Amino acid sequence: MYDVLIISPLIFALMVMLNRYVMQNTMAIVFVSILAIVSLSHLFTTIDVLQASLPHLFHNIFMFIDFILLAYFLWQGIAKKHSLVTMFAVIQMLLYTYVISLSPTLLSSDILVDKVSSIMYLVINIVGGVIIIYALEYIKSEEFSKFKKSGFIAMLFLFLSVMNFIVSTNNIEIFFMLFELTTLFSYLLIAYRSDELSNNNALKALWMNQIGGVAILLALVVSITKYDTLYFDILIKNIDSTYLLPIALLAIAGFVKGASIPFDKWLLGAMVAPTPVSAILHSATMVKIAPYLMLKLSPAIISSGFASITITLIGTFVFFAASMLALSKDYFKEILGLSTIALLGLMMALAAIGSEESITACLVLIVFHAISKALLFFQAGILEKVNHLKYVKEINGLVNHSPILVFFIIIGFASLTLPPFGAFIAKFMAIESIATEITRNPLYVLALIFIALGSVFLTLLYFKVVTKLFAKDVSSKEDNHTPLPKLYMIPSSILVSLLIIGILVSYDMKLLSSTEIIVPSLLIAIVPILFVSVLFKKAHRVKEYHCGEKDELELSMYYFAVSDGYKKIITAVAILLILILVVGAVL
């Protein structure tokens, strides 16, 4: 059934392009529904691990695709006069040529689908599919030709196909090709508006992600020369716990794709793209390669206490640092981007710990984060397209104009920070998992502190945004309501329904009691209602006056700032930890 999830989005993309003028929306919704049904069916019908080998012809085709991709990157670097893109393309060409010249003898299955893959299918196809439905409405207002609009939807389907393949493969060489394809699609989608800023940010995403490609190729060289294989399962089974260099290199590829600090700039730069691009990069696809790869490498990582603690410290430090940076931002999409980077760091840390509880927490966080972040990016797009707002400082009294939009934003942020949602459960489980590791290595105390501080910052972030939603200026008009198109409403409603289903699943898994569900849910529902309808119904936030003149009112929490000096320290610490990981893996 995995092959259906890989091949069908390719067919759907072609059909969308060929039928771009006839019933395109209906077709896309039907295709999305098919992918969702197949993903659910796969989860509930697959019991054992599925393995398969691909014909030799496929390997030759993949080799050809790799060289075409690298040649395209090289051409883009030369044509755009971008030295870093050119340099990394040349390095990858040389390394890949060397890799295919090697002949490993320890062979295995090219396809390996386990329960983690099945869960990833759900995230990719259900959340990704809902994003495509949202994109159908969003793309209407873009100043593109009909062909380019159809191409945008088709490219999103192709993205799903690549992601379904990447979580299915056991072959590191095939994984490299798919990794590079995600880099290609992110480059093309970020640059889709073709303006100067979009092109510059797309090039930044390209060269940074190429670092990940170089890391994978170096891992392949070491794996083949020292372990005589290019397959994940054989490498992990035979890994020498005193020489984890290929694992460390693959982990670095994960850090790059997950936009961990210091590689965060490419993902933040992706905000210039149409909002569905941000949603699909941040939630359902692309960045989820990072925690998935860490989960795949987890058995090898935990074989070395050094690798486990180092990756855990890197992940939790990124969680803390990115959460703090998010609190200092005002651009709505940038806030969402940094919170994504933070939670991806936490996911990778949980995978590196490798206990049963931490793996469960990682998977819960992957699923809930995908739903919540897609929901929030939908609202960011609606704010821009319908309300013409981009910054938190501009959303004063939004509840008076778009109460439904405010409801979705509140649910989105609450589901990332508060009980009874899965993200809160995962963070609580993460604290428990790390606390149990402290007796084994006292350095886990640092990871625990990072998680505690990061969680506080994310909670403050929730209240920072929510209080602005209900704040009112004197000039606000309560009767000026802005209706939302159906193809904005339906995807957002589906995601809220998925969050509710997730709560029920958490209860069924005994992760939450009924009291732990009911009480927080009532508080989340009642407090905003009281805020807007009773306590502050007639209150207006006004500016202070001094000597008869208006003065700007600045609230310390809202204008929480991080100096450039602290940002440099954060980057330096992140780079140092990664260097320690590589050096320690060799020594």
Helices and strands as residue ranges (DSSP letters): H 2-18, H 24-45, E 50-52, H 56-79, H 83-101, E 111-113, H 115-122, I 123-127, H 128-138, G 139-141, H 146-166, H 172-190, H 196-227, H 232-238, H 245-257, H 265-269, G 270-272, H 275-279, I 280-284, G 286-288, H 289-301, H 305-327, H 332-353, H 356-385, G 392-394, G 398-400, H 403-417, H 422-437, H 444-470, H 486-508, H 514-530, I 531-535, E 544-546, E 549-551, H 564-586
